[in-house]
Amino acid sequence: MYQEREFKVGGLTLRGRHYAADLEAENTANTGTRKLIALHGWLDNCASFARLAPLLLEQNCEILALDLPGHGQSDHRNHSGAYNIWQDIPDILQIADQLEWQKFGLIAHSRGAMIATLSAALCPQRINFLGLIDGVAPVPIKEDETFEQMQRAIEGALAIRDKQRSTYSSFASAVKAREQGFTALDHEDALMLAERGVKQDGDVWYWASDKKLLIPSEIKFTQKQLEEYLLKLQIDLNVVLANNGLITDFAFLVDWLKGFSRVKITMVDGGHHLHMHQSAEAVAEVFAKVLPPAHDA
């Protein structure tokens, strides 16, 4: 159903899972399938699409689910600052180039959805579909908060140097920690992420994600800046929001997004990771109705 892939991009090795009906084909650029790159959320990895991707295969899709830099089995960035969402955009485009996918869509969750929205606004000639899951754009800051934001980022970058990685006495303990994380996960979903994202070092286990992911971004967008990106979009944002998800905690953001004609919101039962075992079928059903024709892929 999938094969492991790796790509050399900007001095990094990025890895992921390539879901395709014909895994024997050396080049799938002209197979007539809808090409999709899947972008996971913060501190997750490409295994978060392990349930959704096979369902999209049934819609004549081909999906590359990436471990974004600093996540899963991909390399960590070498810089000393934060992981900013716009840094991933050139990486995604270079990977699409290596696949010889001139046009492709993005299926994206949470932080990945923020990356996808910016990518589509900046590169309309490349991206022909957006399917976003419990995320759209970063929560904006006020203009008079930019100084404090930069200050927090610098302080965070300095503090992270001495921060020790959390370790666990067993693989099961690492899974349990993810179940009780920033966004709670069912055991089944936490296990799926852990099987890809947890490593063993002697008699301890640890999550392999880069600790620099905890550094606040040096720069965040204001509402006016985000509005410019949304108005530049030439395709619809097909957004699936969980009725018990994370973005619904920011009601003002959802109400603001509804004011853009390109934003199409569908509510689905579930939590923040609804595209995993909770509601993968419902998410796939929403996207199946709006996928572009295969000849446009």
N, C-alpha and C positions, 0 to 999 in steps of 0.2 A: 504493500500500500504506500510505503514511503521509503526513501533511502536517505542516508545521512549525506550532507553536502558541506563543503567548506570553500571559502572564498578568501583570497588575499586582497585586502583593501586598506590602502593608506598605512602600510606597515603592520596591520593587524590581520589575524586569521579569525574570520567570523564563520560560525557554523549554524546549521539548521537542518530541518527536515523538508525534503522535497516530496510532496504528494502528487502522484500522477497515475493515470490509468496505464500508461506505457512507460515503465521505469527503465526499460532496456534502450529506449531511444537516446542517442548521444546528444541530440539537439532537438528541443521541442518547440523552437521558435515558430515553426510553421505547421503545427499539428492541428490548428483550428480550435484549440481549447481556450477558454477564458483564463488569462494569466493573472494570478493574484499573489501578492506578497503580504504575509501576515505579521503584524507587529504586536508584541505582547506588552503587558503593563510593567510598572515599576517593581523590581525585585522578583519578577516572574521569569519564565523562559518559554521557549517555543512549544513545550509540552502542554501549555494552556490551550492550544488549538487541537489537541489530540482527538477530541470528540467532534468539533465543528468541521475540521478539514475533510474527513471522510464523507460527511454529509454534502459538502460542496462539490466533491468529486462527482457526485451523482448529477450535478447540474452542468456537466461538461466543463468543469473548472480544473485548473492545475495550480497548486498552492505551494509556495515556498514559505515555510514558517521559520523565521529567523530567531536565533539568540542574538539580541542586540548587544553592542559592545558593553562589556562589564557584567553581562548576565549569562547564566547557563554555562555552556561550554565554549563560548566565544572569549577572545582575549580581552584583557582590561586595557583601557586607555592609559597612556604613559604620563599624561599631564597631571599637575597637582591640584587642579581646580575641580569644579562641579561637572557633572554630566548634563549638558544643556540639550534640549530637544532638537535644536536646529543642527547640531553636530552630526546627527544620524542621517540627515537628508542626503548628503553626497555619498555616504556609504551605500544607501539603498539604491541610488541611481547607478552607482558603479556595479553593484551586484546585478541589477537588471541588464546592464550592458554586457556583463559576462555571460548572462543567460541568453543574450540577443533578443530580449523582450523590449521592443521599441515602445510599446504601450502596455500598460498593466494597471490593475486595480489594487487597492489597499484594503485589507480587512484588519482592523486594529482595535485594541482594547486599552482603555484608560490612558496611561502615558503614551502608549503607541498611537492612540487616536489623536492626541495632540500633535504628534509628529506627522501623522497622515494628513491632517487638515492643513498644516503649513506646507507640506510637500505638494499637495494638489493646487494650492493657491500659487505657489512659486513656479511650478512645473506643469502647467495645464497641457502642454504638448505631449507629456509622457503618461499622465495618470488619467484613466478614463472611468474610474469607479471608486467610490468611498463607501465602505460599510463599517460604521463605527459602533463600538460596544461600550456602553456606560462611560463615555468620555467624548469630548469634542475639542475643547480648547482649554488652555490653562486658566485658572481663576485669576482674573486681572488684579493688578495693584493700583493704588492711586498714585498720581504724579508726585506727590510729596512723600512717598514711601520708598523712592528709588535709592536714596542714600542708605537708609537702614537695611534695605535688601542687600546691597553690596557689602555693607559692614558684616551682616550675618554670614555671608558667603566666605569672606576672608577669614573670619573667626572660625568658621566651620572647617575650612581647609587646613588651618593650623592645628585645630584640635584633633582632626582625624588621624594625623600622623602617629599619635601616641595611643590611639584607640585599639584595643586588642580585639581580635576577631572572636565572636561567640563560638564556643565549641560545645559539643554534646557527647555524652558518654555512650550513646548508641544511635544508630540510624533512626530508630523509632522516636527517640527524643527530639531529633532534628525535625522530624515530620510533625510532631506534636507542637513544637515551637511555631511552625508555619501555620498550623491550624488556629493558633491563638495570636496571630500577627496583627498588623495594622488593619488589614481587612480580613476578618475571620474566614476560614475555609473549612469545608467538610473534609473529613479524613481522606476520602477517595481522591479529592482534588489535590490536597496537600501532598499525598503520596505520589501522585502523577508528576507534580513539579519536582519533588525531592529525588525521584529516580533519575532525573536529568541534572538537577542542580546541587546535589549534596555530594561532597567528596570525603574520603577517609584519609587521615594522616595518623598512622600508628593506631593507637587505641582511642582516638577521638574522631568525630565527624563534624563537618562544618558546611555551611552554605557557601558556594563558590563565588557568589556575586561580589563585585568590587565594593569595598567599604566606602570608596569615594562617592558612591551613589547617594550617600546620606548627606553630602554637602549641599546646602541650599544653592539654587541657581544665583549667579552673580546679577543677572538681569531678568526681570519678568516684564511681561507686556502690560500696558495700560489698556483699559477698555477701548479707547479710541484707536490704539494700534491694532488690537485684535479685530476691530470692526473693518479696518482696511483690508486685512487678509480675507475675511469672510466675504467682503464685497468683490474681491478679485476672483472668487471661485467661478469656474465655468461649468462645473458639474454639481449635482445635488450631494448634500451630506445626508446619507441614509443612516440615521442614528437609532440604535436600539438602547433604550434606557431601562434599567431594572427598577421595579417599583419599590424595592428595598435596597437599592444600590447606593453608590457613593455620591454621584453627581446630584441626586435629588436632595441631598443635604444643602445644596447651594441653589435654593429655589429662584433667587434673583437671576442666576446665570441661565437657568433653563428658560425662564420667562423672556430674558433678553434674546436668547438664541431663537426663540419662536418668532421673533420679529423679522428674521431673515428668510426670504422666499426660498433660498436654496436648502434650508435646514428642514428635513423631514423626520419627525420624531415618532417612534412607535414604542409604547410601553409594553413590557413583558414581565411576567412574574419571575422573581428570583432576586438574588443578591448581586454584589459587584462582579463576581465571576460567573455570571449567568450563562456564559458561552461554554462553560465546562459541563459537568454532568447535570446541573440543575435544569437548564432550559436550552441546551444546544439545538434541539430540533426546532424550537420556536424561533430562535435566532436565524437558523438556516432557512426557515420558511420565509421570513421577512426578506432576507437578502435574495432569495431565489426569484422573487417577484420583480426585482429592480436591477438585476445583473445586466450588463450591456450585452448586445448580440455577440456571439462568438467571433464573427468576422471583424468586429471592432476591437478585439482584444490584441 
